[in-house]
Amino acid sequence: MLTCADVVRLITDYTEGRLTPAERRRFEEHISICPPCRSFLDQMRKTVERLGELREEDVPPAMEQHLLDAFRDWSRNE
């Protein structure tokens, strides 16, 4: 059985269809019995949907730079 921390770690792979059948089954078993993780999955899906609606010109240049810097820092620490 997966933990909530496992769900957080795997959620992107789940939503992008990159889990093995066994991982997907365990993920879905956990989601079926864990309301907070089910809510988190719903929030992630809504976030991805909303971000998909953004156009490049919708993001102010300062925010774009801030996000790029944050992703660079994050990837260095991984």
BALUMKE-395581 format. One record per residue (C-alpha): chain; x, z, y. Coordinates in steps of 0.001 Angstrom, whole numbers. Layout:
REM residues N
- A, X, Z, Y
...
***
This chain:
REM residues 78
- A, 0, 0, 0
- A, 1266, -873, 3455
- A, 1617, 1674, 6243
- A, 411, 1155, 9806
- A, 4052, 575, 10827
- A, 4265, -2188, 8203
- A, 1147, -3832, 9651
- A, 2665, -3797, 13147
- A, 5870, -5330, 11784
- A, 4019, -8038, 9809
- A, 1170, -8896, 12168
- A, 2780, -12001, 13680
- A, 3664, -13400, 10270
- A, 105, -12655, 9127
- A, -1558, -14407, 12055
- A, 780, -17382, 11661
- A, 175, -17658, 7905
- A, 3768, -16867, 6919
- A, 3150, -14016, 4462
- A, 3429, -14504, 741
- A, 129, -14227, -1145
- A, 1087, -10709, -2310
- A, 2042, -9590, 1219
- A, -1171, -11080, 2601
- A, -3253, -9257, -10
- A, -1577, -5911, 818
- A, -1969, -6563, 4557
- A, -5667, -7344, 4172
- A, -6199, -4317, 1919
- A, -4733, -2078, 4613
- A, -6761, -3736, 7384
- A, -9944, -3257, 5352
- A, -9529, 543, 5281
- A, -7772, 1220, 8607
- A, -9928, 861, 11742
- A, -6986, 1290, 14183
- A, -5026, -1518, 12513
- A, -8145, -3706, 12385
- A, -8550, -3119, 16123
- A, -4862, -3930, 16706
- A, -5238, -7206, 14784
- A, -8288, -8093, 16883
- A, -6382, -7311, 20094
- A, -3458, -9470, 18988
- A, -5751, -12394, 18175
- A, -7456, -12114, 21572
- A, -4092, -11905, 23336
- A, -2805, -15035, 21617
- A, -6041, -16839, 22420
- A, -5891, -15887, 26101
- A, -2190, -16724, 26429
- A, -2913, -20125, 24922
- A, -5192, -20796, 27888
- A, -2405, -20271, 30438
- A, -786, -23221, 32099
- A, 2824, -23096, 33251
- A, 1738, -23117, 36885
- A, -427, -20019, 36247
- A, 2678, -17864, 35797
- A, 4424, -16899, 39052
- A, 8175, -17689, 39005
- A, 9138, -14014, 39415
- A, 7006, -13046, 36404
- A, 8450, -15885, 34341
- A, 11970, -14658, 35092
- A, 10998, -11062, 34309
- A, 9573, -12122, 30928
- A, 12606, -14254, 30088
- A, 14920, -11350, 30902
- A, 12833, -8982, 28762
- A, 12904, -11370, 25780
- A, 16663, -11838, 26127
- A, 17218, -8067, 26162
- A, 14882, -7624, 23201
- A, 16600, -10323, 21115
- A, 20044, -8817, 21813
- A, 18885, -5447, 20474
- A, 17355, -6790, 17310
***
